[in-house]
Amino acid sequence: MLFDPSMVIHRYNRGNYRLSRGESRKAVASCQAALKLEPQAIMAMANSSIAHARRGEHGKAEKALREALKTAPDNAAANFNRGFLKAEKEKMLKGQQSQ
């Protein structure tokens, strides 16, 4: 099957592909497109958080995770990403303090 922009899974998968290629801006756009089609698409929210974090947009990453966890508090990917984002923020703060 070719890419069908009306299918959430295709948008989500395109976001994953772009994220794997380091195209975080395009990954965010793909995840947002998936969320427009299905606002409760937890994995699109979780991956959007990763893409935002890679762009240094930690506030947006946290917002995406809050939405994901509000919708599905036990979602493993969203909880993992929350821990990852917290660790990244702590690492960044330690780096700033040592300068």
N, CA, C and O atoms as a DFTB+ gen file, in Angstrom:
396 C
 N C O
     1  1       0.831      -1.169       0.000
     2  2       0.000       0.000       0.000
     3  2       0.885       1.247       0.000
     4  3       1.852       1.317       0.760
     5  1       0.576       2.194      -0.814
     6  2       1.300       3.450      -0.857
     7  2       0.859       4.351       0.279
     8  3      -0.106       4.053       0.983
     9  1       1.562       5.442       0.453
    10  2       1.233       6.394       1.510
    11  2      -0.162       6.965       1.290
    12  3      -0.469       7.474       0.211
    13  1      -0.996       6.880       2.304
    14  2      -2.346       7.432       2.269
    15  2      -2.428       8.489       3.364
    16  3      -2.503       8.143       4.543
    17  1      -2.416       9.781       2.999
    18  2      -2.388      10.846       4.004
    19  2      -3.616      10.885       4.895
    20  3      -3.611      11.557       5.927
    21  1      -4.677      10.169       4.510
    22  2      -5.877      10.171       5.347
    23  2      -5.815       9.122       6.454
    24  3      -6.730       9.038       7.273
    25  1      -4.756       8.326       6.491
    26  2      -4.630       7.292       7.516
    27  2      -3.644       7.737       8.593
    28  3      -2.503       8.096       8.301
    29  1      -4.098       7.706       9.822
    30  2      -3.284       8.142      10.962
    31  2      -1.974       7.369      11.024
    32  3      -0.915       7.963      11.225
    33  1      -2.032       6.063      10.856
    34  2      -0.828       5.237      10.973
    35  2       0.228       5.641       9.943
    36  3       1.424       5.573      10.229
    37  1      -0.187       6.050       8.780
    38  2       0.784       6.481       7.774
    39  2       1.458       7.784       8.192
    40  3       2.664       7.950       8.009
    41  1       0.686       8.700       8.749
    42  2       1.272       9.958       9.245
    43  2       2.231       9.681      10.396
    44  3       3.331      10.231      10.448
    45  1       1.806       8.832      11.306
    46  2       2.640       8.472      12.450
    47  2       3.936       7.800      11.987
    48  3       5.018       8.147      12.460
    49  1       3.827       6.848      11.069
    50  2       5.016       6.162      10.561
    51  2       5.941       7.117       9.819
    52  3       7.163       7.003       9.916
    53  1       5.371       8.045       9.088
    54  2       6.204       9.038       8.399
    55  2       6.957       9.883       9.432
    56  3       8.122      10.227       9.231
    57  1       6.289      10.209      10.527
    58  2       6.963      10.940      11.610
    59  2       8.117      10.138      12.188
    60  3       9.187      10.690      12.442
    61  1       7.915       8.839      12.399
    62  2       8.993       7.966      12.891
    63  2      10.169       7.953      11.924
    64  3      11.327       8.068      12.327
    65  1       9.853       7.813      10.653
    66  2      10.899       7.789       9.624
    67  2      11.703       9.091       9.656
    68  3      12.934       9.073       9.637
    69  1      11.001      10.203       9.705
    70  2      11.690      11.498       9.711
    71  2      12.507      11.684      10.984
    72  3      13.596      12.256      10.949
    73  1      11.990      11.208      12.088
    74  2      12.730      11.297      13.340
    75  2      14.010      10.471      13.255
    76  3      15.063      10.902      13.724
    77  1      13.919       9.284      12.658
    78  2      15.101       8.424      12.526
    79  2      16.152       9.031      11.604
    80  3      17.331       8.690      11.705
    81  1      15.745       9.917      10.716
    82  2      16.676      10.571       9.796
    83  2      17.184      11.906      10.343
    84  3      17.938      12.610       9.671
    85  1      16.768      12.250      11.561
    86  2      17.206      13.504      12.158
    87  2      16.429      14.711      11.677
    88  3      16.846      15.849      11.891
    89  1      15.311      14.471      11.033
    90  2      14.483      15.560      10.499
    91  2      13.387      15.891      11.519
    92  3      12.205      15.641      11.283
    93  1      13.804      16.457      12.651
    94  2      12.871      16.644      13.752
    95  2      11.750      17.630      13.423
    96  3      10.625      17.442      13.885
    97  1      12.022      18.658      12.650
    98  2      10.970      19.613      12.287
    99  2       9.890      18.917      11.465
   100  3       8.698      19.111      11.701
   101  1      10.317      18.107      10.501
   102  2       9.359      17.368       9.669
   103  2       8.656      16.275      10.485
   104  3       7.495      15.958      10.228
   105  1       9.350      15.709      11.452
   106  2       8.727      14.696      12.310
   107  2       7.598      15.315      13.129
   108  3       6.531      14.720      13.278
   109  1       7.839      16.509      13.656
   110  2       6.786      17.215      14.403
   111  2       5.581      17.440      13.497
   112  3       4.443      17.208      13.907
   113  1       5.823      17.886      12.280
   114  2       4.728      18.154      11.338
   115  2       3.929      16.886      11.045
   116  3       2.701      16.933      10.974
   117  1       4.607      15.766      10.876
   118  2       3.911      14.502      10.607
   119  2       3.085      14.061      11.811
   120  3       1.955      13.598      11.654
   121  1       3.640      14.202      12.999
   122  2       2.899      13.837      14.212
   123  2       1.681      14.742      14.384
   124  3       0.605      14.273      14.756
   125  1       1.847      16.026      14.117
   126  2       0.719      16.949      14.223
   127  2      -0.356      16.609      13.197
   128  3      -1.547      16.724      13.487
   129  1       0.049      16.194      12.008
   130  2      -0.919      15.791      10.988
   131  2      -1.694      14.553      11.453
   132  3      -2.900      14.455      11.225
   133  1      -1.007      13.613      12.101
   134  2      -1.682      12.424      12.633
   135  2      -2.672      12.823      13.717
   136  3      -3.772      12.276      13.792
   137  1      -2.280      13.776      14.556
   138  2      -3.156      14.212      15.644
   139  2      -4.369      14.985      15.141
   140  3      -5.417      14.979      15.787
   141  1      -4.239      15.643      14.007
   142  2      -5.408      16.307      13.424
   143  2      -6.432      15.269      12.977
   144  3      -7.639      15.491      13.080
   145  1      -5.947      14.145      12.486
   146  2      -6.840      13.069      12.046
   147  2      -7.413      12.299      13.237
   148  3      -8.573      11.888      13.227
   149  1      -6.586      12.114      14.254
   150  2      -7.007      11.361      15.444
   151  2      -6.398      12.022      16.681
   152  3      -5.273      11.699      17.064
   153  1      -7.136      12.947      17.311
   154  2      -6.597      13.696      18.454
   155  2      -6.160      12.840      19.638
   156  3      -5.414      13.321      20.490
   157  1      -6.596      11.602      19.715
   158  2      -6.229      10.713      20.823
   159  2      -5.098       9.754      20.455
   160  3      -4.881       8.769      21.160
   161  1      -4.380      10.016      19.380
   162  2      -3.289       9.138      18.928
   163  2      -2.091       9.288      19.876
   164  3      -1.230      10.148      19.690
   165  1      -2.066       8.433      20.882
   166  2      -1.067       8.527      21.946
   167  2       0.361       8.444      21.417
   168  3       1.219       9.223      21.832
   169  1       0.622       7.518      20.513
   170  2       1.988       7.366      20.017
   171  2       2.436       8.582      19.215
   172  3       3.619       8.920      19.222
   173  1       1.523       9.233      18.535
   174  2       1.881      10.467      17.827
   175  2       2.246      11.547      18.836
   176  3       3.172      12.325      18.603
   177  1       1.524      11.604      19.958
   178  2       1.854      12.570      21.018
   179  2       3.231      12.260      21.603
   180  3       4.054      13.156      21.795
   181  1       3.466      10.985      21.881
   182  2       4.741      10.578      22.477
   183  2       5.910      10.872      21.539
   184  3       6.944      11.376      21.976
   185  1       5.751      10.563      20.265
   186  2       6.836      10.829      19.313
   187  2       7.008      12.306      19.032
   188  3       8.117      12.768      18.763
   189  1       5.921      13.043      19.093
   190  2       6.014      14.494      18.955
   191  2       6.892      15.064      20.069
   192  3       7.672      15.990      19.848
   193  1       6.752      14.497      21.268
   194  2       7.568      14.974      22.391
   195  2       9.053      14.742      22.129
   196  3       9.887      15.586      22.458
   197  1       9.377      13.601      21.540
   198  2      10.786      13.313      21.227
   199  2      11.312      14.320      20.200
   200  3      12.405      14.866      20.353
   201  1      10.528      14.552      19.165
   202  2      10.949      15.475      18.108
   203  2      11.127      16.883      18.669
   204  3      12.100      17.563      18.341
   205  1      10.203      17.321      19.506
   206  2      10.337      18.648      20.118
   207  2      11.600      18.717      20.985
   208  3      12.335      19.704      20.943
   209  1      11.841      17.670      21.765
   210  2      13.024      17.659      22.628
   211  2      14.300      17.736      21.809
   212  3      15.238      18.436      22.192
   213  1      14.350      17.034      20.696
   214  2      15.547      17.083      19.838
   215  2      15.753      18.460      19.235
   216  3      16.871      18.825      18.874
   217  1      14.686      19.216      19.125
   218  2      14.787      20.587      18.611
   219  2      15.097      21.581      19.737
   220  3      15.249      22.777      19.490
   221  1      15.189      21.078      20.975
   222  2      15.443      21.945      22.116
   223  2      14.179      22.629      22.624
   224  3      14.252      23.567      23.418
   225  1      13.033      22.164      22.170
   226  2      11.743      22.742      22.553
   227  2      11.156      21.942      23.710
   228  3      10.161      21.236      23.550
   229  1      11.783      22.062      24.870
   230  2      11.400      21.221      26.002
   231  2      10.005      21.532      26.524
   232  3       9.305      20.626      26.976
   233  1       9.594      22.772      26.473
   234  2       8.236      23.122      26.901
   235  2       7.186      22.436      26.041
   236  3       6.194      21.921      26.557
   237  1       7.402      22.429      24.738
   238  2       6.473      21.761      23.825
   239  2       6.520      20.251      24.015
   240  3       5.499      19.571      23.914
   241  1       7.711      19.733      24.291
   242  2       7.846      18.293      24.532
   243  2       7.064      17.900      25.781
   244  3       6.360      16.891      25.785
   245  1       7.188      18.692      26.833
   246  2       6.464      18.413      28.076
   247  2       4.960      18.511      27.859
   248  3       4.203      17.697      28.387
   249  1       4.527      19.490      27.094
   250  2       3.097      19.651      26.824
   251  2       2.550      18.419      26.090
   252  3       1.481      17.917      26.434
   253  1       3.273      17.941      25.092
   254  2       2.837      16.751      24.350
   255  2       2.739      15.541      25.281
   256  3       1.808      14.744      25.170
   257  1       3.695      15.407      26.193
   258  2       3.669      14.287      27.130
   259  2       2.532      14.417      28.137
   260  3       1.896      13.422      28.485
   261  1       2.274      15.632      28.606
   262  2       1.151      15.817      29.529
   263  2      -0.163      15.400      28.874
   264  3      -0.997      14.746      29.499
   265  1      -0.339      15.782      27.618
   266  2      -1.553      15.399      26.884
   267  2      -1.635      13.881      26.725
   268  3      -2.694      13.284      26.916
   269  1      -0.519      13.274      26.378
   270  2      -0.504      11.815      26.199
   271  2      -0.839      11.109      27.509
   272  3      -1.632      10.168      27.526
   273  1      -0.240      11.558      28.596
   274  2      -0.453      10.895      29.879
   275  2      -1.823      11.202      30.467
   276  3      -2.356      10.412      31.247
   277  1      -2.392      12.337      30.101
   278  2      -3.759      12.636      30.531
   279  2      -4.722      11.671      29.845
   280  3      -5.694      11.216      30.447
   281  1      -4.444      11.367      28.589
   282  2      -5.286      10.462      27.815
   283  2      -5.054       9.001      28.199
   284  3      -6.000       8.223      28.328
   285  1      -3.789       8.644      28.379
   286  2      -3.438       7.245      28.682
   287  2      -2.319       7.221      29.728
   288  3      -1.148       7.082      29.375
   289  1      -2.671       7.355      31.013
   290  2      -1.655       7.463      32.069
   291  2      -0.704       6.277      32.177
   292  3       0.403       6.424      32.696
   293  1      -1.111       5.119      31.702
   294  2      -0.265       3.928      31.808
   295  2       0.510       3.620      30.533
   296  3       1.132       2.562      30.432
   297  1       0.483       4.526      29.561
   298  2       1.166       4.275      28.298
   299  2       2.671       4.214      28.528
   300  3       3.270       5.171      29.018
   301  1       3.274       3.094      28.176
   302  2       4.700       2.870      28.437
   303  2       5.588       3.865      27.696
   304  3       6.536       4.397      28.275
   305  1       5.295       4.118      26.433
   306  2       6.143       5.031      25.650
   307  2       6.105       6.441      26.219
   308  3       7.143       7.093      26.331
   309  1       4.933       6.910      26.573
   310  2       4.817       8.264      27.124
   311  2       5.533       8.368      28.468
   312  3       6.198       9.368      28.740
   313  1       5.402       7.352      29.300
   314  2       6.098       7.365      30.591
   315  2       7.605       7.273      30.415
   316  3       8.353       7.936      31.134
   317  1       8.056       6.465      29.477
   318  2       9.485       6.380      29.182
   319  2      10.006       7.737      28.708
   320  3      11.053       8.203      29.158
   321  1       9.269       8.357      27.802
   322  2       9.686       9.660      27.275
   323  2       9.729      10.711      28.372
   324  3      10.601      11.580      28.369
   325  1       8.790      10.637      29.315
   326  2       8.797      11.589      30.427
   327  2      10.085      11.445      31.227
   328  3      10.713      12.443      31.583
   329  1      10.481      10.204      31.509
   330  2      11.729       9.974      32.232
   331  2      12.938      10.438      31.436
   332  3      13.866      11.028      31.990
   333  1      12.924      10.173      30.149
   334  2      14.017      10.598      29.272
   335  2      14.123      12.118      29.249
   336  3      15.220      12.666      29.356
   337  1      12.995      12.795      29.109
   338  2      12.994      14.253      29.060
   339  2      13.482      14.843      30.378
   340  3      14.230      15.821      30.388
   341  1      13.060      14.252      31.478
   342  2      13.514      14.720      32.791
   343  2      15.029      14.580      32.912
   344  3      15.700      15.490      33.399
   345  1      15.566      13.452      32.475
   346  2      17.015      13.223      32.531
   347  2      17.758      14.222      31.645
   348  3      18.814      14.730      32.023
   349  1      17.203      14.500      30.466
   350  2      17.830      15.469      29.559
   351  2      17.855      16.860      30.177
   352  3      18.855      17.571      30.070
   353  1      16.766      17.250      30.819
   354  2      16.711      18.564      31.458
   355  2      17.721      18.661      32.590
   356  3      18.386      19.686      32.743
   357  1      17.841      17.600      33.386
   358  2      18.805      17.592      34.478
   359  2      20.232      17.668      33.942
   360  3      21.075      18.369      34.502
   361  1      20.491      16.960      32.878
   362  2      21.817      16.979      32.237
   363  2      22.132      18.390      31.737
   364  3      23.249      18.884      31.896
   365  1      21.133      19.022      31.135
   366  2      21.310      20.374      30.617
   367  2      21.578      21.357      31.749
   368  3      22.439      22.227      31.622
   369  1      20.844      21.227      32.861
   370  2      21.035      22.114      34.004
   371  2      22.423      21.945      34.617
   372  3      23.063      22.924      35.000
   373  1      22.884      20.688      34.707
   374  2      24.228      20.444      35.248
   375  2      25.288      21.072      34.343
   376  3      26.275      21.624      34.830
   377  1      25.086      20.989      33.047
   378  2      26.021      21.594      32.096
   379  2      26.064      23.100      32.230
   380  3      27.131      23.704      32.121
   381  1      24.926      23.707      32.464
   382  2      24.865      25.157      32.635
   383  2      25.526      25.582      33.944
   384  3      26.167      26.632      34.002
   385  1      25.374      24.776      34.990
   386  2      25.957      25.108      36.283
   387  2      27.478      24.993      36.275
   388  3      28.158      25.704      37.015
   389  1      28.013      24.103      35.444
   390  2      29.461      23.915      35.407
   391  2      30.172      24.965      34.562
   392  3      31.401      25.031      34.557
   393  1      29.411      25.779      33.853
   394  2      30.036      26.802      33.001
   395  2      30.331      28.050      33.764
   396  3      30.856      29.009      33.200
